[in-house]
């Protein structure tokens, strides 16, 4: 969805527009923006997720780091996602 090296402000604005458009088009549907979460092992924010990924599903994932292969636990992924959403002004 986004490429490494894009300016943070540009990505934030794109996400805000996408959320605004999706909620305007379908107010009854809850929208989720899944952002890459930094890996607790190597610090890179490059995650692999299943195609129909919902971070609240049980069983969780799998979610792993594309760089080092670390597999996220659901709690740490959700905490990292919450932090990232705050960074992007989405919470």
Backbone torsions as a table, in degrees:
resi	resn	phi	psi	omega
1	UNK	NA	-48.9	179.2
2	UNK	-121.3	154.6	-177.8
3	UNK	-109.8	147.4	176.4
4	UNK	-60.3	141.5	178.2
5	UNK	95.5	-10.5	176.7
6	UNK	-70.0	141.3	178.8
7	UNK	-60.9	138.2	-177.7
8	UNK	-55.5	-43.9	-178.6
9	UNK	-61.2	-37.2	178.6
10	UNK	-65.1	-46.1	-179.8
11	UNK	-64.4	-42.6	178.6
12	UNK	-59.2	-44.5	-179.3
13	UNK	-65.9	-40.3	177.7
14	UNK	-61.7	-42.7	179.6
15	UNK	-65.3	-42.3	177.8
16	UNK	-59.9	-44.1	179.0
17	UNK	-63.6	-42.7	-179.0
18	UNK	-63.5	-44.0	177.8
19	UNK	-64.5	-43.8	-179.6
20	UNK	-62.4	-45.4	-179.2
21	UNK	-65.4	-42.3	-177.8
22	UNK	-68.1	-36.3	179.7
23	UNK	-75.0	-31.5	176.5
24	UNK	-70.2	-35.9	-178.7
25	UNK	-76.0	-26.0	-176.9
26	UNK	-152.9	82.8	-175.6
27	UNK	-65.7	-25.1	-178.4
28	UNK	-75.9	-20.6	-177.0
29	UNK	-92.4	132.0	175.4
30	UNK	-79.5	132.2	179.9
31	UNK	-101.5	144.5	178.3
32	UNK	-123.7	130.7	171.7
33	UNK	-109.9	113.6	178.8
34	UNK	-95.7	120.4	-179.8
35	UNK	-107.3	154.4	175.6
36	UNK	-65.4	133.0	-177.4
37	UNK	-104.3	132.5	178.5
38	UNK	-60.6	138.7	179.0
39	UNK	-73.3	131.6	178.3
40	UNK	-68.5	-16.8	-178.8
41	UNK	-89.6	-49.5	-174.8
42	UNK	-113.6	-12.0	177.2
43	UNK	86.7	-9.2	179.2
44	UNK	-74.1	145.5	178.7
45	UNK	-108.9	66.5	179.1
46	UNK	-133.0	99.8	-173.8
47	UNK	-107.7	147.7	169.2
48	UNK	-108.2	135.6	-179.6
49	UNK	-137.5	158.2	174.5
50	UNK	-66.1	158.5	-177.7
51	UNK	-59.7	-33.7	-178.0
52	UNK	-104.6	35.4	-171.2
53	UNK	-64.7	131.0	170.1
54	UNK	-131.2	118.2	-174.3
55	UNK	-63.9	-14.0	179.8
56	UNK	-95.8	-4.0	-179.0
57	UNK	-65.1	147.9	171.6
58	UNK	-123.1	123.0	2.1
59	UNK	-72.2	155.7	-175.8
60	UNK	-83.9	143.9	165.8
61	UNK	73.7	-147.4	6.3
62	UNK	-78.9	146.2	173.6
63	UNK	-125.0	127.5	179.4
64	UNK	-137.8	163.0	177.9
65	UNK	-82.1	128.9	179.2
66	UNK	-70.9	-20.3	-176.1
67	UNK	-84.8	-53.3	-174.3
68	UNK	-112.0	-8.5	177.8
69	UNK	86.8	2.6	179.6
70	UNK	-56.8	135.4	177.9
71	UNK	-102.0	121.2	-178.2
72	UNK	-73.1	143.1	166.9
73	UNK	-85.7	154.4	-175.6
74	UNK	-59.4	-45.3	-178.4
75	UNK	-61.0	-45.1	-179.4
76	UNK	-69.6	-34.7	177.1
77	UNK	-65.7	-46.4	-179.3
78	UNK	-62.7	-39.1	177.3
79	UNK	-64.9	-43.9	177.5
80	UNK	-63.5	-38.1	178.3
81	UNK	-65.7	-41.0	178.5
82	UNK	-61.7	-43.3	178.1
83	UNK	-62.2	-45.7	-179.5
84	UNK	-63.7	-41.0	179.3
85	UNK	-62.7	-37.0	175.6
86	UNK	-65.4	-43.1	179.4
87	UNK	-58.7	-35.5	-178.7
88	UNK	-91.3	4.9	178.1
89	UNK	71.1	28.6	-177.4
90	UNK	-101.7	-0.5	177.3
91	UNK	-129.8	NA	NA
